[in-house]
Amino acid sequence: MKKRDCPDCRTRLQPFWVPARRLGDEVELDRCSDCGGVWFDAGELSDASGKSVIATKVKTDRGCPACGAWLMQAQLADGPAVENCPSCRGTFLEARDLDALAKKSPSSRRPPNGTGFICDGCGARKPFSEGQATLTGLECLDCMKDRHPEPPTEAQVASRSAFGKFLGWLRGE
């Protein structure tokens, strides 16, 4: 997978997986550990949530992390304003967009399987239940204990909480 930088703050995006709407499938998304934004490649937003994006012709000041084209303002169907790439059709949701989605009432859809991330410490794929937010991304519990004996900061806990709420919305919890 190609390394990508966040269109908002230029921090390296970290891949993670969520269940797809199709039973047994999963979708790889990219999250910024600094600002909390999430990048969806073309079709991933629909695959993960069933939501679609309504594009506009208004250019933003951010570049696409996948192809470099200028992002355009867009609207998530039944949701907040987002940014969409007219070239590769990817979509960027800022942390505030995720928070707005998480506050919406949950659907009745239940996830078919777990979620996951790649640990910044050991590089292994782990379930989100073992993820701990750090200043640079996510680490598994074992790496967190080895590398960071101090507890997470309030900002890290708050970031994980908002992201956890978004994952709940995405998964229909």
VOSE-232083 format. One record per residue (C-alpha): residue in one letter; x, y, z; residue number from 1. Coordinates in steps of 0.001 Angstrom, whole numbers, plus 524288, in hexadecimal, padded with zeros to 5 digits. Example, Ala and Ser with C-alpha at 12.3 -4.5 7.8 and 13.67 -1.06 7.14 Angstrom:
% residues 2
<node r="A" c1="8300C" c2="7EE6C" c3="81E78" k="1"/>
<node r="S" c1="83566" c2="7FBDC" c3="81BE4" k="2"/>
//
This chain:
% residues 173
<node r="M" c1="80000" c2="80000" c3="80000" k="1"/>
<node r="K" c1="804D5" c2="80D7F" c3="7FC78" k="2"/>
<node r="K" c1="807C3" c2="81688" c3="807E6" k="3"/>
<node r="R" c1="7FE6E" c2="821FB" c3="8086F" k="4"/>
<node r="D" c1="7FE2D" c2="82ECE" c3="80FBC" k="5"/>
<node r="C" c1="7F23C" c2="83548" c3="815C6" k="6"/>
<node r="P" c1="7EC80" c2="83FF7" c3="80D1B" k="7"/>
<node r="D" c1="7EA0B" c2="84846" c3="81944" k="8"/>
<node r="C" c1="7F688" c2="847BA" c3="82154" k="9"/>
<node r="R" c1="80007" c2="83FDD" c3="818B9" k="10"/>
<node r="T" c1="801EB" c2="83546" c3="82322" k="11"/>
<node r="R" c1="803DB" c2="82777" c3="81E04" k="12"/>
<node r="L" c1="7F6CD" c2="8204C" c3="81CF0" k="13"/>
<node r="Q" c1="7F5D4" c2="81342" c3="823EB" k="14"/>
<node r="P" c1="7EDFB" c2="80801" c3="81DF6" k="15"/>
<node r="F" c1="7E35B" c2="80106" c3="82596" k="16"/>
<node r="W" c1="7D870" c2="7F7A8" c3="821FE" k="17"/>
<node r="V" c1="7C9DD" c2="7F7C2" c3="8244E" k="18"/>
<node r="P" c1="7BF83" c2="7EDD1" c3="8207F" k="19"/>
<node r="A" c1="7B964" c2="7EFF0" c3="81339" k="20"/>
<node r="R" c1="7AAC9" c2="7EF68" c3="8113C" k="21"/>
<node r="R" c1="7ACE1" c2="7E2AC" c3="809BF" k="22"/>
<node r="L" c1="7ADC9" c2="7D76A" c3="8133D" k="23"/>
<node r="G" c1="7BBAA" c2="7D2BB" c3="81512" k="24"/>
<node r="D" c1="7C234" c2="7DE33" c3="80E22" k="25"/>
<node r="E" c1="7C9A4" c2="7E963" c3="8141A" k="26"/>
<node r="V" c1="7CDBA" c2="7F6F0" c3="80FB1" k="27"/>
<node r="E" c1="7DB1A" c2="7FD16" c3="811AF" k="28"/>
<node r="L" c1="7DA44" c2="80B7A" c3="81561" k="29"/>
<node r="D" c1="7E4DD" c2="81550" c3="818ED" k="30"/>
<node r="R" c1="7E4B6" c2="81D97" c3="82556" k="31"/>
<node r="C" c1="7ECDD" c2="82936" c3="82988" k="32"/>
<node r="S" c1="7F1CA" c2="8275E" c3="83766" k="33"/>
<node r="D" c1="7F42C" c2="83600" c3="838C2" k="34"/>
<node r="C" c1="7E788" c2="83CAE" c3="8347B" k="35"/>
<node r="G" c1="7DEAB" c2="830B0" c3="8348B" k="36"/>
<node r="G" c1="7DA55" c2="831A6" c3="82655" k="37"/>
<node r="V" c1="7D725" c2="82571" c3="81E65" k="38"/>
<node r="W" c1="7D9C3" c2="822FB" c3="80FE8" k="39"/>
<node r="F" c1="7D0D4" c2="819F1" c3="80819" k="40"/>
<node r="D" c1="7D5B6" c2="81569" c3="7FAC4" k="41"/>
<node r="A" c1="7CBA9" c2="8149A" c3="7EFD5" k="42"/>
<node r="G" c1="7C03D" c2="80BF0" c3="7F3D2" k="43"/>
<node r="E" c1="7C4F5" c2="809B1" c3="801BF" k="44"/>
<node r="L" c1="7BB45" c2="81304" c3="80808" k="45"/>
<node r="S" c1="7B007" c2="80BEC" c3="80180" k="46"/>
<node r="D" c1="7B5E5" c2="7FE89" c3="8046B" k="47"/>
<node r="A" c1="7B7AA" c2="801CD" c3="812D5" k="48"/>
<node r="S" c1="7AB89" c2="809DF" c3="815B3" k="49"/>
<node r="G" c1="7A24C" c2="80979" c3="80A2B" k="50"/>
<node r="K" c1="7A339" c2="8185D" c3="80924" k="51"/>
<node r="S" c1="7A5E0" c2="81FD6" c3="7FCA7" k="52"/>
<node r="V" c1="7AC39" c2="82CE7" c3="7F9A4" k="53"/>
<node r="I" c1="7A637" c2="837FD" c3="7F1D3" k="54"/>
<node r="A" c1="7B160" c2="83F48" c3="7EB28" k="55"/>
<node r="T" c1="7B1F5" c2="84DCE" c3="7E7DA" k="56"/>
<node r="K" c1="7BAB8" c2="855BA" c3="7DEDC" k="57"/>
<node r="V" c1="7C07B" c2="85DFD" c3="7E9F0" k="58"/>
<node r="K" c1="7CF0F" c2="85B97" c3="7EBB6" k="59"/>
<node r="T" c1="7D526" c2="85B59" c3="7F94E" k="60"/>
<node r="D" c1="7E31C" c2="85E9E" c3="7FD1E" k="61"/>
<node r="R" c1="7E6C0" c2="8507B" c3="7FFF2" k="62"/>
<node r="G" c1="7ECE2" c2="84637" c3="7F764" k="63"/>
<node r="C" c1="7E898" c2="83819" c3="7F613" k="64"/>
<node r="P" c1="7F157" c2="82EC4" c3="7FDC2" k="65"/>
<node r="A" c1="7EF6F" c2="82436" c3="7F36D" k="66"/>
<node r="C" c1="7F193" c2="82B4F" c3="7E680" k="67"/>
<node r="G" c1="7F52A" c2="83973" c3="7E9BA" k="68"/>
<node r="A" c1="7E97E" c2="83FED" c3="7E2E7" k="69"/>
<node r="W" c1="7E29D" c2="84B27" c3="7E9C2" k="70"/>
<node r="L" c1="7D79F" c2="846A6" c3="7F297" k="71"/>
<node r="M" c1="7C9FD" c2="84C24" c3="7F04D" k="72"/>
<node r="Q" c1="7BF78" c2="84F82" c3="7FA01" k="73"/>
<node r="A" c1="7B528" c2="844F5" c3="7FAE1" k="74"/>
<node r="Q" c1="7A9CE" c2="840D6" c3="80357" k="75"/>
<node r="L" c1="7A822" c2="833B8" c3="809B4" k="76"/>
<node r="A" c1="79A60" c2="82F34" c3="8068A" k="77"/>
<node r="D" c1="7929F" c2="8315F" c3="812F8" k="78"/>
<node r="G" c1="79EB0" c2="8369E" c3="819D9" k="79"/>
<node r="P" c1="7A90F" c2="84137" c3="81B07" k="80"/>
<node r="A" c1="7B10E" c2="84841" c3="810C1" k="81"/>
<node r="V" c1="7BD18" c2="84076" c3="80CBB" k="82"/>
<node r="E" c1="7C7A6" c2="84143" c3="80243" k="83"/>
<node r="N" c1="7C832" c2="838BD" c3="7F62C" k="84"/>
<node r="C" c1="7D272" c2="83677" c3="7EBAC" k="85"/>
<node r="P" c1="7CD06" c2="83864" c3="7DDF1" k="86"/>
<node r="S" c1="7D80A" c2="83035" c3="7D83F" k="87"/>
<node r="C" c1="7D8E6" c2="823DA" c3="7E080" k="88"/>
<node r="R" c1="7CBBF" c2="8257A" c3="7E78F" k="89"/>
<node r="G" c1="7D16F" c2="82466" c3="7F54C" k="90"/>
<node r="T" c1="7CADF" c2="82B6E" c3="800AE" k="91"/>
<node r="F" c1="7D0A9" c2="83257" c3="80C82" k="92"/>
<node r="L" c1="7C931" c2="83400" c3="81933" k="93"/>
<node r="E" c1="7CEC1" c2="83D1F" c3="8237D" k="94"/>
<node r="A" c1="7CDDF" c2="83984" c3="831DB" k="95"/>
<node r="R" c1="7C263" c2="842E2" c3="8338E" k="96"/>
<node r="D" c1="7BB55" c2="83BB9" c3="8287C" k="97"/>
<node r="L" c1="7BDA7" c2="82EDD" c3="82F87" k="98"/>
<node r="D" c1="7B872" c2="834C2" c3="83C1C" k="99"/>
<node r="A" c1="7AC3B" c2="839A1" c3="8351D" k="100"/>
<node r="L" c1="7A9ED" c2="82C1B" c3="82F68" k="101"/>
<node r="A" c1="7AC2A" c2="82576" c3="83C86" k="102"/>
<node r="K" c1="7A1A7" c2="82DF6" c3="842C8" k="103"/>
<node r="K" c1="7977B" c2="82919" c3="83904" k="104"/>
<node r="S" c1="78ED5" c2="81E0A" c3="83D7A" k="105"/>
<node r="P" c1="79496" c2="8109B" c3="83AAD" k="106"/>
<node r="S" c1="78F2A" c2="80787" c3="8306B" k="107"/>
<node r="S" c1="78AA1" c2="7F9BA" c3="83307" k="108"/>
<node r="R" c1="795B9" c2="7F3DD" c3="82AED" k="109"/>
<node r="R" c1="79F1B" c2="7EBAB" c3="832FA" k="110"/>
<node r="P" c1="7AD38" c2="7E927" c3="82F18" k="111"/>
<node r="P" c1="7B04B" c2="7DBB0" c3="82983" k="112"/>
<node r="N" c1="7BE00" c2="7DB57" c3="82F23" k="113"/>
<node r="G" c1="7C826" c2="7E378" c3="83665" k="114"/>
<node r="T" c1="7D04A" c2="7EF12" c3="83287" k="115"/>
<node r="G" c1="7DEE0" c2="7F0BE" c3="83261" k="116"/>
<node r="F" c1="7EAD0" c2="7F95A" c3="830F9" k="117"/>
<node r="I" c1="7F96A" c2="7F80C" c3="82E91" k="118"/>
<node r="C" c1="8012B" c2="7FA47" c3="83AF8" k="119"/>
<node r="D" c1="80B3C" c2="80534" c3="839D7" k="120"/>
<node r="G" c1="813F7" c2="7FDC0" c3="8434C" k="121"/>
<node r="C" c1="814C2" c2="7EFE7" c3="83E19" k="122"/>
<node r="G" c1="80E5A" c2="7F168" c3="830BC" k="123"/>
<node r="A" c1="804BF" c2="7E655" c3="8334D" k="124"/>
<node r="R" c1="7F65B" c2="7E70E" c3="82FFA" k="125"/>
<node r="K" c1="7EE89" c2="7E769" c3="83C9C" k="126"/>
<node r="P" c1="7E025" c2="7E8B9" c3="84033" k="127"/>
<node r="F" c1="7DBC1" c2="7F64C" c3="84476" k="128"/>
<node r="S" c1="7D8E3" c2="7F0CE" c3="851EF" k="129"/>
<node r="E" c1="7E7BA" c2="7F034" c3="853C3" k="130"/>
<node r="G" c1="7EA35" c2="7FDEA" c3="84E5C" k="131"/>
<node r="Q" c1="7EF86" c2="808F3" c3="8567D" k="132"/>
<node r="A" c1="7F066" c2="816B7" c3="850E7" k="133"/>
<node r="T" c1="7FDE2" c2="81CE5" c3="85147" k="134"/>
<node r="L" c1="802C3" c2="829F2" c3="84C79" k="135"/>
<node r="T" c1="806FE" c2="82373" c3="83FCF" k="136"/>
<node r="G" c1="7FC0D" c2="819A5" c3="83D69" k="137"/>
<node r="L" c1="7F754" c2="80CEE" c3="8434F" k="138"/>
<node r="E" c1="7FF00" c2="80278" c3="84A6C" k="139"/>
<node r="C" c1="7FAF5" c2="7F540" c3="84F9A" k="140"/>
<node r="L" c1="7FA38" c2="7F322" c3="85E4B" k="141"/>
<node r="D" c1="8072B" c2="7EBB4" c3="85EAE" k="142"/>
<node r="C" c1="80EB6" c2="7F64D" c3="85773" k="143"/>
<node r="M" c1="8080C" c2="800E6" c3="85F53" k="144"/>
<node r="K" c1="80C8F" c2="7FA95" c3="86BFC" k="145"/>
<node r="D" c1="81A65" c2="7F8BF" c3="866CB" k="146"/>
<node r="R" c1="81C27" c2="80640" c3="860D4" k="147"/>
<node r="H" c1="8133E" c2="80F05" c3="868D6" k="148"/>
<node r="P" c1="81268" c2="80B43" c3="87731" k="149"/>
<node r="E" c1="80AE4" c2="817C5" c3="87A38" k="150"/>
<node r="P" c1="7FC0D" c2="81827" c3="87835" k="151"/>
<node r="P" c1="7F64D" c2="81F00" c3="86C37" k="152"/>
<node r="T" c1="7F3F2" c2="82DA9" c3="86D0B" k="153"/>
<node r="E" c1="7E64F" c2="8338B" c3="86DDE" k="154"/>
<node r="A" c1="7E780" c2="837FA" c3="85FB1" k="155"/>
<node r="Q" c1="7EAB9" c2="82A13" c3="85B68" k="156"/>
<node r="V" c1="7DF35" c2="824A1" c3="86301" k="157"/>
<node r="A" c1="7D628" c2="82F18" c3="85D57" k="158"/>
<node r="S" c1="7DB11" c2="82C62" c3="84F8C" k="159"/>
<node r="R" c1="7D912" c2="81DC4" c3="85138" k="160"/>
<node r="S" c1="7CB98" c2="82047" c3="856D0" k="161"/>
<node r="A" c1="7C736" c2="82883" c3="84B28" k="162"/>
<node r="F" c1="7CD10" c2="81EAC" c3="841BC" k="163"/>
<node r="G" c1="7C68E" c2="81395" c3="8491B" k="164"/>
<node r="K" c1="7B971" c2="81A65" c3="847B3" k="165"/>
<node r="F" c1="7BBBF" c2="81BE6" c3="83918" k="166"/>
<node r="L" c1="7BF0D" c2="80D77" c3="837E1" k="167"/>
<node r="G" c1="7B269" c2="80A7A" c3="83F0C" k="168"/>
<node r="W" c1="7AADB" c2="812B4" c3="83536" k="169"/>
<node r="L" c1="7B207" c2="80C7C" c3="829D4" k="170"/>
<node r="R" c1="7AF67" c2="7FED5" c3="82EF9" k="171"/>
<node r="G" c1="7A12F" c2="801E6" c3="83255" k="172"/>
<node r="E" c1="7A2C1" c2="80074" c3="84104" k="173"/>
//
